[in-house]
């Protein structure tokens, strides 16, 4: 086996791993991006302010909870 084939196999695995994004991560990322876009693009007053921060907060809290669940499952 040549080193070229090993390298291409390794590169292919990295490419697949980088493109296999879990849907939960995609939803959290969309919430944060939407919230930040609202904060930057809209005149941040009233309900929009709370919706934007709510999206960001919900995404961050759900990430924290999922991290705790992962840690507990990996130890048990």
C-alpha positions, 0 to 999 in steps of 0.5 A: 500500500502506498502512502498516497492511498493512505492519505486519500483514505484519511482525507475521505474520512475527514471530508465525510466527518466534516459533512455529517452534521447532526440535525440538532447542531444545525437547528442550534446554529440556525437559531443563533445566526437568526438571533444575531441577524435580528440583533444586527439588521433590525432596529432592536426594540420591543418584541424583536429584541426579546425574540432575538435573545430568546433564540440565542438563549434557547440554542445555548441552553439546549447545547448545554443540556445536550453536553451534560446528557452526553457526558452522563451517557459516556461515563455510565 
